[in-house]
Amino acid sequence: MYPRVLINLEKFKRNVEAVKHMMDAHGIEVYGVTKVFCAHPVLAEIYVEAGLEAVADSRIRNIMKLEELEIKKVLLRIPMQTEVEEVIRFSDISLNSEISTIRLLDREAVRQGKVHKVILMIDLGDLREGFYDEDELSEAAEEIQSMKGIEILGIGTNLTCFGAVIPTLEHMERMLEIKEIWRNESE
Ligand SMILES: *Cc1c(COP(=O)(O)O)cnc(C)c1O
């Protein structure tokens, strides 16, 4: 028999609902990641039924399979410049760390009559994705303010991932600091 994974849909659903319930208690929105099952629509549908905020996948090819689902779609990685057209068409939000790519996303979003949201990634040592340089980050944020097709949804970071950096209080405080600096600058 060819190796395969059997998924108990009842248990899967109960687990998703349990996570959603725990996060609701803290006012945290949950994005259901679909890349671990290649965005199989039956499983993604369970995320929708459970009332998650969005589905998220690192591959636009997977997100394209979920076009019919009535839920926000997130590209969970920095887009390739060659897939900008599909990113705008099939996803609502993407992670970004390069202004040159964001400029292309803006141009394409305007062409398609959409506003695409970006989460600006900040590298805190994990070396997967994100701006390293804070001046570069602020300059990018400022340029995005004047774009018609792009809106900044927030900031993000990647930990316990590529570089296996373990998140500490300091990492979280650093993110809060950056948020506060921006808040003060935009007032
Ligand atoms: C999964 C993931 C990636 C890598 O995606 P691949 O499809 O494995 O190339 C990059 N960034 C983030 C945040 C991810 O979750």
The ligand as an SDF file (V2000), in Angstrom:
LIG
                    3D

 15 15  0  0  0  0  0  0  0  0999 V2000
    5.8540   27.6090    5.3930 C   0  0  0  0  0  0  0  0  0  0  0  0
    6.4550   28.9560    5.4380 C   0  0  0  0  0  0  0  0  0  0  0  0
    7.4570   29.3120    4.5320 C   0  0  0  0  0  0  0  0  0  0  0  0
    8.0460   28.3830    3.5090 C   0  0  0  0  0  0  0  0  0  0  0  0
    7.1090   27.9130    2.6380 O   0  0  0  0  0  0  0  0  0  0  0  0
    7.4760   26.7280    1.6550 P   0  0  0  0  0  0  0  0  0  0  0  0
    6.1900   26.4820    0.9280 O   0  0  0  0  0  0  0  0  0  0  0  0
    7.9130   25.5830    2.5050 O   0  0  0  0  0  0  0  0  0  0  0  0
    8.5560   27.2450    0.7870 O   0  0  0  0  0  0  0  0  0  0  0  0
    7.9770   30.6020    4.6260 C   0  0  0  0  0  0  0  0  0  0  0  0
    7.5200   31.4680    5.5360 N   0  0  0  0  0  0  0  0  0  0  0  0
    6.5380   31.1510    6.4160 C   0  0  0  0  0  0  0  0  0  0  0  0
    6.0770   32.1640    7.4150 C   0  0  0  0  0  0  0  0  0  0  0  0
    5.9750   29.8880    6.4010 C   0  0  0  0  0  0  0  0  0  0  0  0
    5.0260   29.5720    7.2940 O   0  0  0  0  0  0  0  0  0  0  0  0
  1  2  1  0
  2  3  1  0
  2 14  2  0
  3  4  1  0
  3 10  2  0
  4  5  1  0
  5  6  1  0
  6  7  2  0
  6  8  1  0
  6  9  1  0
 10 11  1  0
 11 12  2  0
 12 13  1  0
 12 14  1  0
 14 15  1  0
M  END
$$$$
